[in-house]
Amino acid sequence: MSQSARATPRFDITVHTDRGWWIIDIPDHGLRVRASVLADVVPVSLRALESALGHPPPSSALEIHIVRFSGGALLRRRWRSSR
């Protein structure tokens, strides 16, 4: 592993919908927050991590997994990495 790869932590984030909200789980830090629209997932995640860490994380450190369900069945899972 290169030194630059070790220098930037990765934050695994899982996002799903519930009652009209996008629920954002950041399990490594015990965080669960919500966003009203999908476009707000990244900024809300960054603010939650900044609050928990005491400093802003780089947006490139986010690995976002979007999971959607319908009637208990998994419809789609996308991987989205912010850069």
matplotlib code that plots the C-alpha trace (Angstrom):
import matplotlib.pyplot as plt

x = [0.0, 1.4, 1.9, -0.7, -3.3, -2.6, -2.8, -6.4, -8.9, -12.0, -15.4, -17.9, -21.4, -24.7, -27.7, -31.3, -34.8, -37.3, -40.6, -39.4, -36.0, -32.5, -31.1, -27.3, -25.4, -21.7, -21.2, -17.5, -18.4, -21.8, -23.5, -27.0, -28.3, -30.9, -31.1, -34.3, -32.9, -30.3, -28.2, -27.8, -26.3, -22.6, -22.8, -24.8, -22.3, -19.4, -21.0, -21.8, -18.2, -16.8, -18.8, -17.7, -14.0, -13.5, -12.2, -13.5, -12.8, -11.8, -14.8, -12.6, -12.7, -16.3, -17.4, -21.2, -23.4, -26.9, -29.4, -33.1, -35.8, -39.4, -41.6, -38.6, -36.8, -33.6, -34.1, -30.8, -27.5, -25.1, -21.6, -20.8, -17.4, -17.1, -13.9]
y = [0.0, 3.4, 6.1, 8.3, 5.5, 5.2, 8.9, 9.3, 7.4, 5.9, 6.3, 3.6, 5.1, 3.2, 5.1, 3.9, 5.5, 5.4, 7.4, 9.9, 10.5, 9.4, 7.7, 7.9, 5.3, 5.8, 2.7, 3.2, 6.3, 5.2, 8.0, 8.0, 11.2, 12.0, 14.0, 15.2, 14.6, 12.3, 15.4, 16.3, 12.9, 14.0, 17.4, 16.0, 13.1, 15.5, 17.7, 14.7, 13.4, 16.9, 17.0, 13.6, 14.0, 17.7, 18.5, 18.2, 15.0, 15.2, 14.5, 12.0, 9.8, 8.9, 5.6, 5.7, 2.6, 3.4, 0.6, 0.7, -1.7, -2.3, -4.7, -6.2, -7.0, -5.3, -3.3, -1.7, -1.1, 1.5, 2.4, 6.0, 7.5, 11.2, 12.7]
z = [0.0, -0.9, 1.6, 0.0, 0.2, 3.9, 4.5, 3.4, 5.4, 3.7, 5.2, 4.2, 4.1, 3.4, 2.3, 2.0, 1.9, 4.8, 4.9, 2.3, 3.8, 2.7, 5.8, 6.0, 8.1, 8.9, 11.1, 11.9, 13.8, 15.1, 13.0, 11.5, 9.9, 7.2, 4.1, 2.3, -1.2, -2.7, -3.8, -0.1, 0.9, 0.4, 2.2, 5.1, 5.4, 5.4, 8.1, 10.3, 10.0, 10.6, 13.8, 14.9, 14.0, 14.9, 11.5, 7.9, 6.1, 2.4, 0.2, -1.7, 1.4, 1.1, -0.3, -0.6, -1.1, -2.1, -1.4, -2.4, -1.4, -2.5, -0.6, 1.1, -2.2, -3.2, -6.3, -7.0, -5.4, -6.7, -5.6, -5.7, -4.8, -4.3, -5.7]

ax = plt.figure().add_subplot(projection="3d")
ax.plot(x, y, z, "-o")
ax.set_aspect("equal")
plt.show()
